[in-house]
Amino acid sequence: MDLRAKIFVAGHRGLVGSALVRQLQAGGYGNLILRGRDELDLTDQQAVARFFAKECPEYVFLAAAKVGGILANSTYPADFVAQNLMIQTNVTHESYRSGVRRLLFLGSSCIYPKMAPQPLKEEYLLTGPLEPTNRPYALAKIAGIEMCWSYNRQYGTAFLAAMPTNLYGTGDNYDLIQAHVIPGLIRKMHEAKVAGAAEVVIWGTGHPRREFLYSDSAADACIFLLNLPEETFKELTQDEEAAPIVNIGCGDDITIAELAKLVAGVVGFQGRLAFDTSKPDGTPRKLMDIDRLRKLGWNPPPAESLREGLQFAYRNYLETLGEANTSRSK
């Protein structure tokens, strides 16, 4: 991508989108097109069509999505499937109509079958049943992959789908209903520490294994993918036999129980960790196979950086508390 190219980051205020903006700006890209939800409703087909016709971006990062953890997915399944389908359909179709040179669609590791072999390879897509707790979201993301693949085959577009592992970092959502596991644990641990609580209750058995990648590292991988040489990018997006997917991860995972202990140490909570086994665990394991990404030339940060990443995330959470307190005082 030329440093002067017009780049639309859809969902630039979210966890991945904000990381993309930071990494793009740090890389010298100075022509970013950014619209908040109050300025552009991506579920509104006509509004998205007008936006693309006016702005004509050359590259698109489709990071906008309705996201959340097990509780949010279980509580709002219709919202998760409907809103994600509308967002990605509108942005993908208008990217084709306006002649976008390359598009990167951000999916999720939950697209893979619940009991798929580990680590998860790109070719495991649609080889078995999905995890029921987030099936609506997963199906929407699978539809997004199919859209990229179908538009590439029918119209010759260059649309690639990136499947990041579990992400966390600056700009995360700490709402306990909407939050993923790391921001949820950070908030629970912090509030328990402040209240002097004796224990923190965590959903599930603590046995499932999860892989975690800091959002800025994932953004770096996304920008790397959209900057691949023409022939390499064409090989990824024009294969009629294989979906245009690349996994993004760190290649290492830990149990939820181990993660909880790590978060407790970072936050400074010294009480007991209690696991509510009546609550769902979700998929037993979701470790991404990142051989394809490594062979393309991108390598993840070292596994020991998880503690450092959690420290960054906790500082960000404390900053959000400061902003909330300032807002209330006004």
N, C-alpha and C positions, 0 to 999 in steps of 0.2 A: 504494500500500500504506500502510495506517495504520501509524504508528510502533509501535503496540502489537500489531500483527497477529502471529500465530504463523507463523513462517517456518522451514521445514525446508531446510537446506542439506545435501543428500546428497553425501558425499565432501568434508567440510569440512577434511580434513587434506591434501588434494591441492593441486596448483598452483593450479587455478582456484577450488576450494572455499575454500581458506584466504584467497585474495584477496577472494572474495565476503564472507566473514565480516568481514575488515578494513574493507571498504567499507561494508557494512551497519552495522557498529558505529559507524563514523565518521559515518554519516548519521543516527544516533540511533535505529536499530531495536534495541529492547531485549528482544525475545521470540524469540530464535533457538533452534531445536531442533537440537541437534548430537549425533550418535552416531558413535563410532569403530567400526572394523570389529570390535573385540573386544566391543563392546556390541550391535551390530546387523549381522548378516550379510545384506547386501542380495541375495545370491543365494538366500537361504532364503525361500521364498514364505510359509510360515506365520509366520515371525518378522516379516516386513515387514507382513503383514496385522494381526498383533497390535499392532505399533507404530502403524500408522495409526489403528486403532480406538481406541487409548488416547490418542494425542496430538492427533489431528484438526487437522493443520496447515491453514492457509488458503492458503499459497503454498508452492511447492516449486521449488527450484533443483536440477535433476538433473545434478550435476557429477561424480558417482561413476562411475568407469570404470577398466578396465584399459588403460593406455596405455604407449607406448614408441616408440622409433625403428625404423629399418629392421632392425637386428640382432634386436631383441626380437620384432618382428612375424614375421620369418623363422624364428626359433627356436621360438616358441610360438603358432603360428597357431590351434590348437584352443582354447587358453586365451583368446585374444583374441576369437574369435567367440562361444564359449559363455558366458564370464563376462559379457561386455557385454550379450548377449541376455537373460540371466537378470536382471541388475541393472535394466535399463531396463524390462523387461516387468513385473517385480514392482512397481517404484515407480510406473510409469505406471498400471497397473491399479488399484492401491490408492488412488492419487490420485483416480481416477474414483469408486471405491466410497465413499470417505470424503467426497466433495464438495469437493475442493480447488478454490478459486476460479480460480487461475491456476498453470500449471506452465511452467517454461522448461527444455527439454531441450538439453543441450550436446552438439553433434556435432563435426564436424571438416571441414576443407577437403578431406580425402582422399575425401570422398563423391563428388566430381566426377570425370568421366572423365579418364583420363591425358592424352589429347590434346585436351581441350576448348579452345575459343577462350579467349584471355586478354583482359581479366580475367574471372574466373569469376563468371557471373551465377547467381542462384538457379534460374532455369529450365533450366540445363544439367544438372540432376539426371537421371540415368538416360538420358542421350543417347549413351552410348558405353561402351567397356570401361574397367574400373578399372585402376589401377596394381597389378600382381601382388604386389609385395612387402608391401603392407598391405591386400590385398583382404578378408581375413576381418574385420578391424577396420572397414573401410569399409562392408562389407555389414551388419554389426551396427548401425552408426550409421544407415544408410539405413533399416533396419527400425525403428529408433527414431523416425525422422521419419514413417514410414508409420503407426506406432502413434498418434502425436499427431494426424495428419490423420484417421485412421480413427475414433478416439474422438471427435474434434470433430464429424465428420459423423454418426456414429451416436447419440452421447449428448449432443451439444451442449456438450462440455467446452471449456475455453479453454486449450489446450496449444499452446505455441509452441516452435519449434526454432531455436536460434541456432547458426550455423556459424562458430566462430572460426578465424582463421588460426593459424599456428605461434606458440605462446605460450612465454614464458620468464619467470623472475622468482623472487621469494622463495618458498622451499618446493619448489623444483624437485628432480628426481631426478637425482643425479649418478653413479648406478651405470652403468658403461660398457656393460653389456648392455642395460639398460632405458632409458638416457637418450636424449632427443631431441638434435638437433644442437648447440644452444647449450650446455646443461650438459655434454654430452660434450666439446665443444671446450674449455670452461673447465677441466675436470678434466685433460684431456690436456696442455694448455698449462701449467697450473700444475705438474703433476708433472714435466714436461720441464724447466721452469725450475729447480725445486728440485734435480733430478738433474743439471743441467748438460748435458742431452742436446743433440745437434747438430741434431736434426730431430724433427718431429712428423708422423706419417703420418695422412692424412685419407682416408676412403673416397670413391671416385669420382673424377671428373675435375675437380670444382670448378666446372663450368659451370652446373649447374642454378641457377635463380633462386628465392629464397624470400623471403617476407614475414614479418616478426616484430613481435609486439605484446607489450608488457609485461603481465603477468597482471593487475595492478591496473587497467589501462586497460580490458582485456576485461571485468573484473568490473563496472566502472562502466557499460559499455555494456549488460551483462546486466540490471543493476538498472534502468537507464533503460527497457529494453524491458518489464520486468514492471510498470513504473509508468506505461505509456502510458494515455491516456484510454480510457474504455470503448469508445467507437465506433471508435477507431483499432485497438485490440486486437482487437475483433470482426472488423474488416475483414481483419486478418492471419490470424485463426484460423478463420474461418467461410467462406472461399472454397472452394467445392467443386471449382473448376477448377485451383487452384494450391496446392501444398504450403505449409504454414505455416512458411516458412523466412526467416530474415534473416541475411545474412553480417555478420561482425564482423572488421574488419581495419584497417590503417592506409593502404592505397592505394598503397604503395610497396614495392619489393623490391630485393634485391641478390643477386649470385652467392654461392655457397658459398665460393669462393676469396676474394672480397672480405670476407665475414663472418669467415673464418679470420684474415685479416690484421688485422681490427678487434679480434677477441678477443685475438690475440697482443699487440697494442699495449696493450690494457687490462690484461692479465695481466702483461706485461713479459717475454714470451718473445721472444728475439732470434735463435733458430735458424732453420733452413730448414723450409719447409712442403712436404711431399712428398705427392703425390696418387696413391693406389693405384687405378689405372684398371681393375684386375681386379674391383673391388667395384662393386656397383650404384649408379647415380645416383638411382634413383627417378624420379618425375615430373619432366619437364624444367622446368616452371614452374608455380607455384601462387599467382597473384596474385588476391586477392578483389576483386570488384566490390562496393563498399559504397554505391552510389548510393541503394539502398533505405533503409539506415540513416541516411545523411545527410539524406534527405528527411523522415525521421521526426523529425530534430532533434538527432542525436548526431554529433559530429565527433571524429576521432582526434587524438592529440597530434602535433606536428610531426615530420617524418621525422628531423630531426637529433637527436631524443631517443634514438635507438638506442644511441649511445655511452654516454650517461648511464645508460640502462637496463642495459647490459652492466656498467657499473661497479657499480651496485646489486647485480646478480646475482653478480658476483665477490666482493663483500664478503659476501654471503649464503653463498657457498660456503666462504669462509674461516671464517665463523662455524660452519658445520656441521663443519668440520675441528676447530675448537676443542672443540665438543661431543663429537666422537668421541674426541678425545684425553683429555678429562676422563672420559668413560665408561670408557675402557681403564684409566686410572690408578686408578679405584675398584675 
